[in-house]
Each structure stands twice: as structure tokens, then as C-alpha cells.
Amino acid sequence: MVAMQLGFSQWHPVDKLLKKLKTDQGFDIKASDNSYHAAVRTGTNGGSVTHKYSDDFVTLLRSIIDENPFNLKGISTIDLKPDPITV
């Protein structure tokens, strides 16, 4: 669904944007639950999870695609690299 909202036909371009955010800002969105992402258990096995993304996540990725400045909502600067780069 996120990929389609951003105009992509598959997840791979979204994953590339996540990697870019992690490299540039030092923040791994999928590492924890936050205002952009939540891991939801789907079964009894500990590894059985699905990842859910918010509308804010789509807006954030759209800003990265459009090369607009953005702020990471609800993310402590402790979670970021010492000198975050505006994309």
C-alpha cells in the first residue's frame, strides 16, 4: 500500500528510501515502534510480525523523494547521528 501511495509498483524503491534515511540521518525506522512504524505480531512464533506504516511515514518518504526538508516527528535527537543531514 505504501509503495502504491508513492507511485511505485513494488516495495523495493521504498526500501531504498528507508536505507537512505538510515544512512543520512542515522535513524532506522523499522528498528522500533514509533510514529512512522509499528511491528505487529501475526502469530505465536516470535518472528511472526508484519510491519505497519502511518500516513506520516508516507509524507516523510514523499519529502525525501521531492528533496524537501523534513523533521523526524517524535524522534529524540539521541536516536540520530550527531549532525543530522537535511535531505
N, C-alpha and C positions, 0 to 999 in steps of 0.2 A: 504494500500500500504506500509506504513512504517513497519508494522508488518511483511509482507512478505519479505521485503528487509532485515530484520534482522533474517529471518528464522523461524518466528513464524506464526502459522495459525490463530491467533486471536489477538485482541488488548490488552487483559489483561496483558501479560508479559511486553508490552511497558508501560502500565500504572504503573506497579510496578517499572519500571526503573525511571519513572518520579517522583514517590513518594520517591524513594531512593535519587535522585538528590536533591529534595526539603529538605529532612531530612539532608543529608550530607553537602550540600552546602548552604542551605537556600535560594535557588532560585526556584521559581515556574514559569516554562517556559510558562505555559498557562495563567498566570495572566495578561500578557500584550503582545502586538506585539513586536517582537524582531527578531534577525537574524535567530532564530530557528523556530519561530511560528508566525502565524497571524490568528486572528479571522476574518472571512469574513461573512458579513450579507447575509442571504439567503432569506429573506422575509421582510415584513413590521413590523412584531412583533419584539419587542426589543430583545427577547430571541432567535430569529431565526438566529443562526450562525452555521457555520461549521469551524472546525479548520484545517488549512493547515500547513504543516511542510516542512522545507527545507532539501536539501541534507546535509547541515551542521548538522542538527538535527540527521539524521541517523548516520553520522560519530561520533557525540558526544555519542550517545547511544551505538554504536559499541565499543567505547573506554571504556565505563562503563562496558559493558559485558565482554570485554577482560581484564579488570582491568588495563588499560593503563592510565597514567597521561593525563590530558587534561586541557585546558584553556577555559573559557566561553567567546566566541567571542562577542565583543561589549557590554559586560555587565559591568556596573560600580561596583566597589567594595562596593559601598554604598548599592547595591542591595543584597549583600551577607552577610552571618554570619561573625562576626569579624575575626574568624580564619578558613577560608575555608579548607576543608579536601580534599586532592587529592585521588581520587578513584583508 
